[in-house]
Amino acid sequence: MAEKLIKLPDVGEGVAEAELVEWHVDVGDLVREDMVLAAVMTGKATVEIPSPVDGEVTFRHGEIGDVIATGTVILKIRTVGEGNDGEEEPEIELPLSQPEALSVEPQKQSEPVVERPKPAPEIIPQRSAASSVLRNVGAPRAEGEKPLAPPAVRLRAKEAGVDLRQVPGTGPAGRITHEDLDLFLDSQGGGGGVAAGLQPNKAVQEVKVVGLRRRIAEKMALSKSRIPHITYVEEVDMTALEELRTRMNGTQKPGRPKLTILPFLMRAMVKAIGEQPGINALYDDEAGIIRQYGGVHIGIAAQTPSGLVVPVVKHAEARDIFDCAREVARLSDAAKNGTALREELSGSTITISSLGAMGGIVSTPVINHPEVAIIGVNKLAVRPHWDGAQFVPRKMMNLSSSFDHRVIDGWDAATFVQRLKALMETPALIFVEE
């Protein structure tokens, strides 16, 4: 018999530690070669650690959410065959499984959720002998245990607003009878009325912040703690752009992607950045350096089952409106199904934040550090608009945009947004080459 030491592998790019986000095995489990043992996260890339051997897990180190240094022994597997035991156990360096892919699948096995047990309902003493039966039945059921009760009792409980998990049962196998429900309602002082079932919910659920959610939290905290935001909101008349977009979608050639508002906004941003290159920049506040980029790499904030990620459309300045639409669709799909590569989730120089139909009227988007600007797209809606003589229905949308006030003055921020407004209200200008 021999034990193989499974160390946290070197995930590359000079990373010295990684966060443990998922366990697939426990002590005592039998494993096969290439079976996934655990998953760790660095940055926004999730790496699966496979087993190099067949055997039995005898040791497991680390809990979900722990940050573990590279080279730390996280598992021991007892194998059948020749080998050494004790201090001279051979060590194994593991290959990485899909090191470049982002995993956005919900965690299924070791969900770091702890729920404190609910306190037993306080039983008010009654003068009847039946009350002593109620008190002696026992505490409410454990979390997750389903109560046994006939349909009629369940209907009564639902109408009274009673959680049957809190009702002790005196029937066979703890089955709840009508008498049990009556006693419970009486003990709560309601006499069986609907109001008697309204009870305070004192449950407290603790959810450990791990994985991608922790990365998002750290990123947002860094951005808000370091960057003094200035948010500028302007309404845009989208009527002409929407008419053009509808016509282009109706007459597009086969193979061309469907156009949304985003490709038009991206092309408008490219033109506006050409006039204000300081908007398309990263601020290294520790070195005191602003790096302005010629290439416009637009991050598109996308919601996934695991949280917010930002796939990046590289070199938007070199893409026409259809190519922008095609790349946005491809990257959004890749981010949602977990196949986006690491390089597709980094390298942005400016970001668009859009909540689509739920965009609201106004938002205050948080800048994607170390960028200096983010453009927020709000909900498109028909609103009355004064044209100088009368109110007319127009398709209006607000842009809520935030800027790093350390390097972008309010005047420059307003100038940039006003240029976007002019381009989108007269969309033909987006296609004019200057």
N, C-alpha and C positions, 0 to 999 in steps of 0.2 A: 504494500500500500504506500502511496505517496501523496503529498499535498502540493498542489500548485498554487502559487501566490498570484493573485490577479491585482495588478496595480492600475491606478488611474493613468491612462496613457497620455503621452504628449500630444495635445490636440493641434499643435503647430502654431505658427505665427508668433512665437515667443510667449504664448500664454502659459502662465505658471500655475493657474488654478482654474477650476471649473465648478459649477453648481450642480449638485445632484438633484435631478428633477423627477426621476422615476426608477423604482425597483421592479424587476420582473421575477425575482426569485427571493426565497427566504432560506434561513438555515434549515437543513434537512431535505430540501428539494433536490430531486435528481435532474441533472441537466445533460443535454446532448451538445456535441460540438457544433458551433455556429449558432446556438440558441442565444437570443438576446438576454443579457443578464441585467443591464441597467442602462440608463440614459443620463447624459450630463449636458449642460448648456454652457456655452461661452459666447458672449456677445448675444447674437440672435440666432446662432447656429446650434442645433441639437445633434449630439453625436451618440449613437448606440454602441454599446460595448458587448461584443459577442464572446461566447465561451470558446476557448481553444481546444477543450478536451471534453470527454464524457466523464461524469462523476457525480459526487454528492457535495452540496454546499455545507461546509462546516463552520464558516465564519463570515459575518457580514458587518461592514463598518460604515457608519454614516446614516443620517436621516434625511428625508426629503427636505430640500432647502439649504442643506449644509454646503458650504464652499470648501472644497477639498484640494489640497496641493497636488500637483502632478507628481507621480511616483509613489503616492500613498497606497498601501495595501488596502483594498476595499472588499476583497473576497478571498476565501480559501476554498479550493475544491479538492476533495479526496478522490483519487483515481486508483484504479486497479492496475498493477504492473510494477515494474522496477522503478525505483526512485528513492530519494532520501527523505527522511522525516526530521523534524526539529529545526535547528538553527541553519542547516545547510540546504534548506529547501530551494530548488531552482526557481528563478523568477522569470516571469513572462512579460514581454512587451506585446501589447495587442494591436492589431490593425484597426483602423477606424472604419465604421460602417456609415457610408454616405456623409462624409465630413462637411460637404459643402451645402447640404440641403437643410432647409428650415423645416422643423417639425411643428405643425400647428394642430396636431390631433389632440383632443382633450385627453388628460391623463385618466386612465381607466383603472389602474391597479392600486397605486398607493396614494390616493387622494388625501392631501394633508388637511383634513377637516376634523375638528374635534368638537363634539357637541356635549355640553354638560347635561347630566340627567335632570329631568324636570322634577321640581319638588312635588310631593304628594299634596293633593288638595286638602285644605283644612276642613275637617269634619266638625260641624257644629252639633253638640250634644242635643239629642231629642228626648222627649219624655217617653216615647214609645219603646217597647222592647225590641222592635225591629232595628232601631238605631245601633244597638250593640252588635247586631249581626253585621251591619255595614262596616263598623269600625274594625271588626275582627277579620274581615275578608282579606285584607292585605293592601299593599301599596299599589299605585297605578302601574301599568305594564311598562316594561323596559322599552326604550326607544327602538322602533322598528317592529315591535311585536303587534300583530294584528288581533284586534278583539273579536271574539265570537259572539254573534248576536243574530236573531232572526230578522228578516226584512222589515217587519212591522216596527221592531224596536229601532232599527237603523233609521227608518223614516221619521219616527218621533224625535230621535236624537238630532237629526238634521234640522228639523223644523224648530227645535228648541235651541239650536246652536251649541250642542254639547259634543265634545270630543270623546267618543266612546273609549279611547285609550285610558281616560281618566276615571272610568266607571268600573268599580270592582264587580265581578260576576259571581253569583252563588250557584249557577247551574253546573251541569256536568262539564268538566274540563274548563271551568271558568266562564261558561256561557252566560251572557248578560240577558236577564229576563226583564219583562215590563216592571216587575216589582223592584228590581235592582235600579232601574232608571228612575222610578218614582222616588226611591230612597235617596238617590244622589241629588235629584232636584230639590227634595225637601231639605236635605242637609245644607244646600246652598242658599236656603232661605227664600226660594222662589215659588214653592208650591206647585211646580210643574208648568209655570208659565214660560212664554218664550224668553222673556228677559232674564229668567233664572239661568239660562245656559250661557250668558255672556260672562266669561271669566277672563281675568287678566292672564296674558301669556308672558310668563317670566323666563322663557327659554333664552339662552345666550349661545350663539354659535360662533366659534372661533375658526377663522379660515386663514391658514398660513400663506403668506405672500411669497410665492416661489416662481421659478422659471421665467417665462416671458412677462408675466405680470410684475415680477420684481424688477426686471429690466426696464419696463415702461415706467414704473414708479421712480426708479433711480434717475431715469432720463428726464422725467418731468420735474423732479425736485432740483436737479442740476440746472435745468433751464430757468426755472422760476427764481432760484436763489442767486444765479449769476447775471441774468439778463434783465435789465429794467425795460419792461415792455411798454410800447406805446401802440394803442389800437386805434385804427382809423376806419370808420364805416361810411360807405357811400352807396346810394341806390343807383342801379343801372337799368335803363329801359331796354329790355331784351326783345322787344317785339320784332324788330327788323332781323335780328340774328336768328330768332326762332323761325321766322318765315323762310330765311335762307337755308337753315339747317333742315327744315322739313322738305324743302324742294330738292336739296342735294341728296337726301336719303331716298326720295321718291324716284330720282333719275340716276342713281349711282350704277356703275357698271358691276357686272358679276365679279365676286371676289373681293370687292371693297368692303371695309367694315362699316357698321352703322355709326353715324356721328352723334355724339352727345355734346354737351356744352364744353366739357373739359378740353377737347382738342382745340377749339376756338380760343379758349382762355390761354392755353399753352402757347399758341402762336402769337397771341396778343402780348403775353409776357416776354417772349423772345424779342419782339419789336421794342417794347418799352425798356427792357434791359439794355438794348443797344444804345439807348439815349442816356441811361443811368446805370452804368456798369457796377457801381458801388453797391447796388441792391443784390447782385449775384455774387455773394462773397461769403467767406468763412472768417470768423474773428477768433484768432488764437489769443485769448485774453491773458494767458500766462506769459506768453512771449511778447505781447503788445504788438501783434502784427495782424493786419487785415489782408487776406489773400483774395484778390478779385480774379474771377475765372472768365476766360473767353467762352468756354463751353458751358451751355446752359443745361444742367442736369437736374431735372424736376422730379422731386419726390412726390408720390401720390399716396397720402395716408389712406390705408385700407383696413377695414375691420375684418378680422378672421375669428374662427371659433376660439382661439387661444388669446386673442387680444389684438391691439393695434400694431401693425407693421407698416413700413414705408418703402415699397418697391420704387425703383428709380428709373425714369426714362432718361437714358444718357443721350447727350448731344441733341436736344430738342431743336437747336438752331439749324441742324442739318436735316430735319424731317419735315415733310409737308403735312397737311392737316390729316390726311388719311393714314399716313405712317404713324403719326402721334396716336390716333385712335386705335390702330392695330396693336401698338406696343402697350398702351394702357390696358386694353382687354387681356392681352397675353400675360402681363405681369400681375394683374389683379387675380386672374384664375390661378396662376402659379402660387401666389401668396396664400390664397384660400385653401388650396388642396395640399399645401406643404411641400411643393417642389421647387420653390424659388431658391436660387443659388445665393451664396453669401454676397457675391459681387453685385447681384441684382437688388440687394437690400441695403446698400451703402453707397456713399459717394455723391449724395445730393448736394446741390448748392443753393436751392430754394425749394420750398414745399407748398403744395396745394392741400388744403383741408376741406373736404366736402362731405356732408351728411346726406346728400341727395334730398329726397322729399321731406326728410325730418330735419332739414337744415335750420329751421327756425327763422326768426326775423333778424336777429343779431347774435353773434358769438364773439368770444375773445380767444382766438386760437393761440396755443402756446408754441413758441418758436422751437424748431428742431435744432437744438444746440449741436454744433457751433455756427449754424447759419445765422443770418441777420434779418431774415424776412420770411413770413408765411402768409399765403393768400387764402382767406376763408370764403367759401361759397355758401350762401344761404339759400333758402327755399325760393323757388320761382313761383309767383302767384300773380293773378290778374288783379290789379288795383286801380282805383280812380287816379288819374294823373292830370294836373292842370297844364294845358297847353298854351296858356296866355289869354285864352278867350272862354274856355269851358273845360269841364272835367270830361275826360275820355278814358275808356278802359284800355289799359296797356299792361303788357306782361313785364312785371318788375322783379328785380332780384337785387339783394344787397350783397356787397363784398365787405366782409369784416376781416381786415388785415392787420397783423401785428409786426412791429419792427423793433430791432435792438436800438434803443434810444442812446446808447453809448456811441454808436457810429452812424446812425441814421437820424438826421434832424427831422422834426415834424414837418417842415416845409418840403423836404425831399420825399418823405413818405406820402404826403398829400399829392405832390406832383406825379409820383409814380401811379397811384391809384386813379387819379384823374385821367392819366394817359390810357390806362386800361379801360376806363369808362368810355372814353372817346372812341377807342378802337372797337369795342363791343357794341356800342350804339350805332356805329357806322361800320358794319362788318366787312364791307368791300375793302376798307383800308387795310385789313389784315392781310389781304392777298396782294397788295401793291408793293412791288419791290422798289426800294429806294436806292 
